[in-house]
């Protein structure tokens, strides 16, 4: 197996990066990184969110200017900041966020930039023939005449790969290519990549999914905090070792011992709102209540209802045994509801506000204002405290939050919620898109909040997460909620059945 | 009945095509800018400057086509200024555009006063004359309407066709459209978004100025201060009406011009004695708004219109 895996013949590297350093404002994204890639080789760039993988590849491809260091392709230095030169040297990049124009067709997107701007005709027939030929050779089926906006995400990725192959790329850089794919599409992608390797292409594969890296790479480079911390041949390492290098410690899930349920802090009886129908739910002090289910079955409505964003159409909601006279976002906060929203970019933060402003979004009127004036000194102190306590890695409280990685952004949101000692915590997909280090951190913090007596609603599409943390579990399906199951009383197979909507006929 | 007579007369359609011509130039110019992702609100001022520059050059002794060329260069100069501010500097396209309109209008009026200090009524020039295209102009109705126009009108149609060809059939046009849809895609191919956008604004502004020059050199033979009178803003709407496609935009310009030609004629019929003339003046605008509402629902706005592109930031 190793003989096949190490099919990469040595010799002169096709690509070499030397001493690359890049800073965004005061955030150092890459620090003195060097590596080389050989013909027919797949190297994986592994690292947590915000470790600097994407930045490094954007420098390689000439889209960012490195502050220091140099890039060499096929023995010749590539001029900095010139994607054209990278393309001409045979380096093609498939970006994480596709660089396709939605309103143009597939063939137009592929042809863009391949012909001289002075040419009289686009020669659509020839372009399309070549696309069809490449599609067949690399198993990348896509209709050249389709409008890109009408394609699925998987198909768009194929267009991106075709774009690189169309330019006769010898080196393919794939930035988190499987993040957006279904398992079947991922298998198809890997088949395409193996085809490409056998034809002598070299690949840089960026990912934080360990099993994929183990499946496709010959060599792994691990980035942490913008630095290259390890380089391993795939035969000399294991997924466990890579994971521990990645997070800089041992991977350890928090254990959540069983605890007696406290009094009900929030109850819903026959509650209907939005897509929710006749929901019965009780959130008890010292318990994590998990909501499992396929996304789009009313999870959003449930968290909005408890957060005070959505109002009740019928049924009853009680907070600590009493029906609140009014329920909106502000009264929810006043009643001690802490909210970790599903989409931290859209509803969790304001991208161009700095950390301080984001940290006090929910409490600026009550805690950080005096007689109508903002108390910025206090707000800053509070933010510095959050940064310290919750390990938010950033240059300081004046950094605009958009410059932070997802994990650090989430830690700030977590701190914002937990510092208010909330009675009730609504955590909707609290670890989506986070790396394993940040996942464990968030889970440990939620478990700690539970121990100190908060009632936590955990909504997740990840069954393992629900099973690992929850004291009791409800399944949500088409706006209906199953009865509660105590921890350990339900198997994964059984949960799946409820998710598919079976069993509700009896329950209601 | 009178209405039907008007609609069937060749002179009505000839007038519609004539009124449409400056709109076609300027609309196509604006369309090129917007396809590349830049809203050019300098259009009104650039048309004023073009109208003046072409006319004054001919008055000063240049041949007619020389005047057209001067107008185009003046337009391109203002376009260059616009594009430097809006593309590499990435300033607000609204502010830059309105600024260019104010600047171009004021510079024009100032120059007028400097060149013609003691003139109460502006001098006339020998404007473009209608040129009857042999054979084609003999076709009943169509002939006198379409093929007995001035050369500048024919040029407007050629420009529209040429623009459609370049935008949709050539690599250059593809790059321009992609710059207006997703500039990152253009940059990822190693093309310069800045150069493409600036080029589009400069060329588009040149066409706007020729549209202005049509007014002083083909529709009339002299320059008045408010003769552009909001046509630039109409063209902005026509681009939307035309869903950013040259062919549809051309039809939109003709439609608007037809309403305009119609209201002048309806004023002179028996209806004009009962209804105040202001109602008729309003008609093309009201109908344009209605058409715009109906047409623009399905329009595909260039996705990156008014979005500045900066490399190396995030």
Interface residues (C-beta under 8 A of the other chain):
Chain A: X24 X61 X62 X63 X64 X65 X81 X82 X83 X84 X85 X86 X87 X88 X93 X95 X99 X100 X101 X102 X103 X104 X108 X109 X111 X112 X113 X114 X115 X116 X117 X118 X119 X120 X121 X122 X402 X403
Chain B: X169 X170 X171 X172 X174 X175 X177 X178 X181 X182 X184 X185 X186 X187 X188 X189 X190 X191 X300 X302 X303 X311 X312 X314
